Structures are given as structure tokens and as C-alpha cells.
Amino acid sequence: MTEPHLESADGHRAATPRPAPNMMPRAVGSTIAADETSETRDPASVTGAVGAILEQVDEIRRATGDRFDLAALGQQADLLERAHDVLTTALEDVDPR
């Protein structure tokens, strides 16, 4: 797979700029509790923590069934963001670029 390129005014191609690691969204206002960050060092605990969060998402989905529930959707979004934060923290622990 090739990366997209930007073409400058003089016709040369330049690689698409990428954000620096310190510009990632988790860097500001993270909602990870202290006990969740300590669990991120062990892959099994990361898998368990994310699995538990995803189970809560599924429970909400099963409870709402086929009907649209904006509050439930908000809860699911918050839980998915929490799972993302756990995974991001785990990745930062192993590769803190």
C-alpha cells in the first residue's frame, strides 16, 4: 500500500505530514483511573480490561435491542473511548516515542 503524497507547486511530491506522538488525543484530559494504568503493563490484564469494557458495551446493546436510545449510545461511546484509552496507554508503555 502506498502512502498518499502531496504535490508541491513545483511538481515535486512530498510525504504527507504525520502528527507527533505528543499530539495524540489521549495526551490531554485522559479519564483513565490510576488502577487501570497500572494494569496496562501485562498483556493479559490489558486484554481482560478491554474485554470487560466491551462486555459492558454489549450488555447495553442487548438491553436496548432494536430501538434507538441516544442515552445508551452515549454510554457505549464513553465505554469505547475508555477501552481506547486503555489500549493507547498500553502501547505507550511499550513504545513511549
DSSP file (Angstrom, degrees, kcal/mol; ACC not computed):
  #  RESIDUE AA STRUCTURE BP1 BP2  ACC     N-H-->O    O-->H-N    N-H-->O    O-->H-N    TCO  KAPPA ALPHA  PHI   PSI    X-CA   Y-CA   Z-CA
    1    1 A M              0   0    0      0, 0.0     2,-0.3     0, 0.0     0, 0.0   0.000 360.0 360.0 360.0 131.1    0.0    0.0    0.0
    2    2 A T        -     0   0    0      1,-0.0     3,-0.0     3,-0.0     0, 0.0  -0.648 360.0-118.9 -93.7 151.1    1.4    3.4   -0.9
    3    3 A E        -     0   0    0     -2,-0.3     2,-0.0     1,-0.1    -1,-0.0  -0.607  33.9-103.4 -85.4 146.6    1.2    6.4    1.2
    4    4 A P        -     0   0    0      0, 0.0    12,-1.1     0, 0.0     2,-0.3  -0.374  39.1-155.9 -66.3 148.8   -0.7    9.5   -0.1
    5    5 A H  E     -A   15   0A   0     10,-0.2     2,-0.4    -3,-0.0    10,-0.2  -0.917  10.9-134.6-126.2 152.4    1.6   12.3   -1.2
    6    6 A L  E     -A   14   0A   0      8,-2.6     8,-2.8    -2,-0.3     2,-0.5  -0.865  19.1-138.7-102.1 140.0    1.1   16.0   -1.6
    7    7 A E  E     -A   13   0A   0     -2,-0.4     6,-0.2     6,-0.2     5,-0.1  -0.879  16.9-142.7-102.6 127.7    2.3   17.7   -4.7
    8    8 A S    >   -     0   0    0      4,-3.0     3,-1.9    -2,-0.5    -1,-0.0  -0.244  31.7 -96.2 -80.1 173.2    4.0   21.0   -4.3
    9    9 A A  T 3  S+     0   0    0      1,-0.3    -1,-0.1     2,-0.1    -2,-0.0   0.796 124.4  55.3 -60.8 -29.9    3.7   23.9   -6.7
   10   10 A D  T 3  S-     0   0    0      2,-0.1    -1,-0.3     1,-0.0     3,-0.1   0.368 121.3-105.3 -88.5   7.1    6.9   23.0   -8.5
   11   11 A G  S <  S+     0   0    0     -3,-1.9     2,-0.2     1,-0.3    -2,-0.1   0.405  76.7 132.6  90.5  -2.9    5.6   19.5   -9.2
   12   12 A H        -     0   0    0     -5,-0.1    -4,-3.0     1,-0.0     2,-0.4  -0.543  53.8-125.4 -81.5 148.6    7.6   17.6   -6.6
   13   13 A R  E     -A    7   0A   0     -6,-0.2     2,-0.4    -2,-0.2    -6,-0.2  -0.762  24.1-170.1 -95.5 139.9    6.0   15.1   -4.3
   14   14 A A  E     -A    6   0A   0     -8,-2.8    -8,-2.6    -2,-0.4     2,-0.0  -0.968  29.6-104.2-126.4 144.4    6.3   15.3   -0.6
   15   15 A A  E     -A    5   0A   0     -2,-0.4   -10,-0.2   -10,-0.2     3,-0.1  -0.337  44.7 -98.7 -64.3 146.6    5.2   12.7    2.0
   16   16 A T        -     0   0    0    -12,-1.1    -1,-0.1     1,-0.1   -11,-0.0  -0.491  44.7-111.7 -65.8 130.2    2.0   13.5    3.9
   17   17 A P        -     0   0    0      0, 0.0    -1,-0.1     0, 0.0    -3,-0.0  -0.341  31.0-151.5 -65.1 145.6    2.9   15.0    7.3
   18   18 A R        -     0   0    0     -3,-0.1     2,-0.1    -2,-0.0    -3,-0.0  -0.903  20.6-104.9-118.1 147.4    2.1   12.9   10.4
   19   19 A P        -     0   0    0      0, 0.0     5,-0.0     0, 0.0    -1,-0.0  -0.394  36.2-114.1 -69.7 147.0    1.3   14.1   13.9
   20   20 A A    >   -     0   0    0      1,-0.1     3,-2.3    -2,-0.1     4,-0.2  -0.437  29.9-107.8 -73.8 154.9    3.9   13.7   16.5
   21   21 A P  G >  S+     0   0    0      0, 0.0     3,-1.5     0, 0.0     6,-0.2   0.826 119.4  59.9 -55.2 -33.1    3.2   11.3   19.4
   22   22 A N  G 3  S+     0   0    0      1,-0.3    -2,-0.0    75,-0.2    75,-0.0   0.569  97.0  62.7 -73.7  -5.1    2.7   14.2   21.8
   23   23 A M  G <  S+     0   0    0     -3,-2.3    -1,-0.3     4,-0.0    -3,-0.0   0.380  75.3 120.7 -96.5   2.8   -0.2   15.4   19.6
   24   24 A M  S X  S-     0   0    0     -3,-1.5     3,-1.7    -4,-0.2     4,-0.2  -0.369  74.7-116.3 -68.8 148.2   -2.3   12.3   20.1
   25   25 A P  G >  S+     0   0    0      0, 0.0     3,-1.3     0, 0.0    -1,-0.1   0.788 108.8  63.8 -58.1 -32.4   -5.7   12.9   21.6
   26   26 A R  G 3  S+     0   0    0      1,-0.3     4,-0.4     3,-0.1    -4,-0.1   0.698  81.9  81.2 -67.8 -17.9   -5.1   11.0   24.8
   27   27 A A  G <  S+     0   0    0     -3,-1.7     2,-0.4    -6,-0.2    -1,-0.3   0.731  92.9  49.8 -62.7 -22.4   -2.4   13.4   25.9
   28   28 A V  S <  S-     0   0    0     -3,-1.3    -1,-0.1    -4,-0.2     0, 0.0  -0.971 120.6  -4.4-123.1 129.7   -4.9   15.8   27.2
   29   29 A G  S    S-     0   0    0     -2,-0.4    -1,-0.1     1,-0.2    -2,-0.1   0.794  74.2-178.8  69.7  31.4   -7.8   15.1   29.6
   30   30 A S        -     0   0    0     -4,-0.4    -1,-0.2     1,-0.1    52,-0.0  -0.349  20.0-156.2 -64.4 144.5   -7.5   11.3   29.8
   31   31 A T        +     0   0    0      2,-0.1     2,-0.3    -2,-0.0    -1,-0.1   0.128  45.5 132.6-108.4  19.3  -10.1    9.6   32.0
   32   32 A I        -     0   0    0      1,-0.1     2,-0.1    53,-0.1    -2,-0.0  -0.560  54.3-129.6 -75.2 130.3   -8.1    6.5   32.9
   33   33 A A    >>  -     0   0    0     -2,-0.3     4,-1.6     1,-0.1     3,-0.6  -0.384  22.1-110.7 -74.5 157.9   -8.2    5.7   36.5
   34   34 A A  H 3> S+     0   0    0      1,-0.2     4,-1.5     2,-0.2    -1,-0.1   0.865 117.7  54.0 -59.3 -38.1   -4.9    5.0   38.3
   35   35 A D  H 3> S+     0   0    0      1,-0.2     4,-0.9     2,-0.2    -1,-0.2   0.813 105.6  54.0 -69.7 -27.8   -5.7    1.3   38.8
   36   36 A E  H <> S+     0   0    0     -3,-0.6     4,-0.7     1,-0.2    -1,-0.2   0.871 105.9  52.1 -71.4 -36.5   -6.3    0.9   35.0
   37   37 A T  H >< S+     0   0    0     -4,-1.6     3,-0.6     1,-0.2    -2,-0.2   0.856 105.9  53.7 -70.4 -32.6   -2.9    2.4   34.1
   38   38 A S  H >< S+     0   0    0     -4,-1.5     3,-0.7     1,-0.2    -1,-0.2   0.795 105.3  55.8 -70.6 -25.9   -1.1    0.0   36.4
   39   39 A E  H >< S+     0   0    0     -4,-0.9     3,-1.1     1,-0.2    -1,-0.2   0.682  87.7  79.7 -75.9 -17.7   -2.8   -2.9   34.7
   40   40 A T  T << S+     0   0    0     -4,-0.7    -1,-0.2    -3,-0.6    -2,-0.1   0.572  75.0  73.5 -73.5  -7.0   -1.6   -1.9   31.3
   41   41 A R  T <  S+     0   0    0     -3,-0.7    -1,-0.2    -4,-0.2    -2,-0.1   0.803  89.5  62.7 -75.9 -27.7    1.9   -3.4   31.8
   42   42 A D  S <> S-     0   0    0     -3,-1.1     4,-2.1    -4,-0.2     3,-0.5  -0.869  75.7-145.2-101.5 123.3    0.8   -7.0   31.4
   43   43 A P  H  > S+     0   0    0      0, 0.0     4,-2.6     0, 0.0     5,-0.2   0.864 100.0  54.0 -55.6 -37.8   -0.8   -8.0   28.1
   44   44 A A  H  > S+     0   0    0      1,-0.2     4,-2.3     2,-0.2     5,-0.1   0.884 108.7  48.3 -65.0 -37.5   -3.2  -10.4   29.7
   45   45 A S  H  > S+     0   0    0     -3,-0.5     4,-2.7     2,-0.2    -1,-0.2   0.856 110.6  51.4 -72.1 -33.1   -4.5   -7.7   32.0
   46   46 A V  H  X S+     0   0    0     -4,-2.1     4,-2.7    -7,-0.2     5,-0.3   0.946 111.7  47.3 -64.3 -47.5   -4.9   -5.3   29.1
   47   47 A T  H  X S+     0   0    0     -4,-2.6     4,-2.5     1,-0.2    -2,-0.2   0.907 114.0  48.0 -59.7 -42.3   -6.9   -7.9   27.2
   48   48 A G  H  X S+     0   0    0     -4,-2.3     4,-2.3     2,-0.2    -1,-0.2   0.912 112.1  48.3 -65.0 -43.3   -9.0   -8.5   30.3
   49   49 A A  H  X S+     0   0    0     -4,-2.7     4,-1.9     2,-0.2    -2,-0.2   0.927 115.6  43.6 -64.4 -45.3   -9.7   -4.8   31.0
   50   50 A V  H  X S+     0   0    0     -4,-2.7     4,-2.7     1,-0.2     5,-0.2   0.898 112.8  53.3 -67.5 -39.7  -10.7   -4.2   27.4
   51   51 A G  H  X S+     0   0    0     -4,-2.5     4,-1.9    -5,-0.3    -2,-0.2   0.897 108.5  49.7 -60.7 -41.2  -12.7   -7.3   27.3
   52   52 A A  H  X S+     0   0    0     -4,-2.3     4,-1.6     2,-0.2    -1,-0.2   0.896 111.7  48.3 -65.3 -40.2  -14.6   -6.3   30.4
   53   53 A I  H  X S+     0   0    0     -4,-1.9     4,-1.8     1,-0.2    -2,-0.2   0.927 111.5  49.5 -65.7 -44.4  -15.3   -2.8   28.9
   54   54 A L  H  X S+     0   0    0     -4,-2.7     4,-2.3     1,-0.2    -1,-0.2   0.829 106.0  57.3 -65.7 -31.1  -16.5   -4.4   25.6
   55   55 A E  H  X S+     0   0    0     -4,-1.9     4,-2.3     2,-0.2    -1,-0.2   0.889 105.0  51.3 -64.5 -38.4  -18.8   -6.7   27.6
   56   56 A Q  H  X S+     0   0    0     -4,-1.6     4,-2.0     2,-0.2    -2,-0.2   0.893 108.2  52.0 -64.0 -39.2  -20.4   -3.7   29.1
   57   57 A V  H  X S+     0   0    0     -4,-1.8     4,-2.1     1,-0.2    -2,-0.2   0.927 110.8  47.8 -61.1 -45.0  -20.9   -2.2   25.6
   58   58 A D  H  X S+     0   0    0     -4,-2.3     4,-2.8     1,-0.2    -2,-0.2   0.876 107.7  55.4 -64.7 -37.9  -22.6   -5.5   24.5
   59   59 A E  H  X S+     0   0    0     -4,-2.3     4,-2.3     2,-0.2    -1,-0.2   0.914 108.7  47.8 -60.8 -42.2  -24.8   -5.5   27.6
   60   60 A I  H  X S+     0   0    0     -4,-2.0     4,-1.9     2,-0.2    -2,-0.2   0.917 111.8  50.4 -64.1 -42.8  -26.1   -2.1   26.7
   61   61 A R  H  X S+     0   0    0     -4,-2.1     4,-1.6     1,-0.2    -2,-0.2   0.915 111.9  47.0 -61.6 -43.9  -26.7   -3.2   23.1
   62   62 A R  H  < S+     0   0    0     -4,-2.8    -1,-0.2     1,-0.2    -2,-0.2   0.884 110.9  52.8 -65.2 -37.8  -28.6   -6.2   24.2
   63   63 A A  H  < S+     0   0    0     -4,-2.3    -1,-0.2    -5,-0.2    -2,-0.2   0.845 112.3  43.8 -67.7 -33.9  -30.7   -4.2   26.7
   64   64 A T  H >< S-     0   0    0     -4,-1.9     3,-1.5     1,-0.2    -1,-0.2   0.742  87.4-177.8 -84.6 -22.8  -31.7   -1.6   24.0
   65   65 A G  T 3<  -     0   0    0     -4,-1.6    -1,-0.2     1,-0.2    -2,-0.1  -0.366  62.9 -22.4  63.9-136.1  -32.5   -4.2   21.4
   66   66 A D  T 3  S+     0   0    0     -4,-0.1    -1,-0.2    -2,-0.1     2,-0.2   0.503 111.5 100.9 -88.7  -5.2  -33.6   -2.8   18.0
   67   67 A R  S <  S-     0   0    0     -3,-1.5     2,-0.5     1,-0.1    -3,-0.0  -0.500  77.0-115.4 -84.3 152.8  -34.8    0.6   19.4
   68   68 A F        +     0   0    0     -2,-0.2     2,-0.5     4,-0.0    -2,-0.1  -0.754  34.3 178.6 -87.1 124.6  -32.7    3.7   19.1
   69   69 A D     >  -     0   0    0     -2,-0.5     4,-2.4     1,-0.1     5,-0.2  -0.931  15.5-166.7-131.5 106.5  -31.6    5.0   22.5
   70   70 A L  H  > S+     0   0    0     -2,-0.5     4,-2.1     1,-0.2     5,-0.1   0.871  90.5  52.1 -63.1 -38.3  -29.5    8.1   22.5
   71   71 A A  H  > S+     0   0    0      2,-0.2     4,-2.1     1,-0.2    -1,-0.2   0.915 110.9  47.8 -64.0 -42.3  -28.5    7.8   26.2
   72   72 A A  H  > S+     0   0    0      1,-0.2     4,-2.5     2,-0.2    -2,-0.2   0.892 109.8  53.1 -65.2 -39.1  -27.4    4.2   25.6
   73   73 A L  H  X S+     0   0    0     -4,-2.4     4,-2.3     1,-0.2    -1,-0.2   0.894 108.3  50.5 -62.6 -39.9  -25.4    5.2   22.6
   74   74 A G  H  X S+     0   0    0     -4,-2.1     4,-2.3     2,-0.2    -1,-0.2   0.893 109.7  50.3 -63.5 -40.8  -23.7    7.9   24.7
   75   75 A Q  H  X S+     0   0    0     -4,-2.1     4,-2.4     2,-0.2    -2,-0.2   0.911 110.8  49.5 -63.7 -42.2  -22.8    5.3   27.3
   76   76 A Q  H  X S+     0   0    0     -4,-2.5     4,-2.7     1,-0.2    -2,-0.2   0.912 109.9  50.9 -63.1 -41.9  -21.4    3.0   24.6
   77   77 A A  H  X S+     0   0    0     -4,-2.3     4,-2.2     2,-0.2    -1,-0.2   0.909 110.1  49.7 -62.5 -41.9  -19.3    5.8   23.2
   78   78 A D  H  X S+     0   0    0     -4,-2.3     4,-2.0     2,-0.2    -1,-0.2   0.912 112.2  48.0 -63.1 -42.1  -17.9    6.6   26.6
   79   79 A L  H  X S+     0   0    0     -4,-2.4     4,-2.4     2,-0.2    -2,-0.2   0.909 111.1  50.0 -65.8 -41.5  -17.0    2.9   27.2
   80   80 A L  H  X S+     0   0    0     -4,-2.7     4,-2.3     1,-0.2    -1,-0.2   0.875 109.3  51.9 -65.3 -36.2  -15.4    2.6   23.8
   81   81 A E  H  X S+     0   0    0     -4,-2.2     4,-2.3    -5,-0.2    -1,-0.2   0.899 108.8  51.2 -65.1 -39.2  -13.4    5.7   24.5
   82   82 A R  H  X S+     0   0    0     -4,-2.0     4,-2.2     2,-0.2    -2,-0.2   0.914 109.5  49.7 -63.1 -42.6  -12.3    4.2   27.8
   83   83 A A  H  X S+     0   0    0     -4,-2.4     4,-2.3     1,-0.2    -2,-0.2   0.906 110.3  51.3 -62.5 -40.7  -11.2    1.0   26.0
   84   84 A H  H  X S+     0   0    0     -4,-2.3     4,-2.8     1,-0.2    -2,-0.2   0.906 108.5  51.4 -61.5 -42.1   -9.3    3.1   23.5
   85   85 A D  H  X S+     0   0    0     -4,-2.3     4,-2.5     2,-0.2    -2,-0.2   0.896 108.7  51.0 -63.3 -40.2   -7.5    4.9   26.4
   86   86 A V  H  X S+     0   0    0     -4,-2.2     4,-2.1     2,-0.2    -2,-0.2   0.933 113.6  45.0 -62.3 -45.4   -6.5    1.6   28.0
   87   87 A L  H  X S+     0   0    0     -4,-2.3     4,-2.3     2,-0.2    -2,-0.2   0.902 112.8  50.5 -65.9 -41.3   -5.1    0.3   24.7
   88   88 A T  H  X S+     0   0    0     -4,-2.8     4,-2.4     1,-0.2    -2,-0.2   0.912 110.7  49.2 -63.4 -42.5   -3.3    3.6   24.0
   89   89 A T  H  X S+     0   0    0     -4,-2.5     4,-2.0     2,-0.2    -1,-0.2   0.902 109.9  51.8 -63.4 -41.1   -1.7    3.7   27.4
   90   90 A A  H  X S+     0   0    0     -4,-2.1     4,-1.3     1,-0.2    -2,-0.2   0.911 110.5  48.3 -62.2 -42.2   -0.6    0.1   27.0
   91   91 A L  H  X S+     0   0    0     -4,-2.3     4,-2.1     1,-0.2     3,-0.2   0.899 110.2  51.5 -65.1 -39.7    1.0    1.0   23.7
   92   92 A E  H  < S+     0   0    0     -4,-2.4    -1,-0.2     1,-0.2    -2,-0.2   0.843 105.0  57.8 -65.3 -32.5    2.7    4.0   25.2
   93   93 A D  H  < S+     0   0    0     -4,-2.0    -1,-0.2     1,-0.2    -2,-0.2   0.859 114.6  36.1 -65.8 -34.5    4.1    1.8   28.0
   94   94 A V  H  < S+     0   0    0     -4,-1.3    -2,-0.2     1,-0.2    -1,-0.2   0.724 135.5  20.6 -91.8 -21.8    5.9   -0.5   25.5
   95   95 A D     <  +     0   0    0     -4,-2.1     2,-0.3    -5,-0.2    -1,-0.2  -0.609  64.8 174.9-146.6  80.6    6.9    2.2   23.0
   96   96 A P              0   0    0      0, 0.0    -4,-0.1     0, 0.0    -3,-0.1   0.068 360.0 360.0 -80.8  28.2    6.9    5.7   24.6
   97   97 A R              0   0    0     -2,-0.3   -75,-0.2   -76,-0.0    -5,-0.1   0.542 360.0 360.0 -28.1 360.0    8.3    7.5   21.5
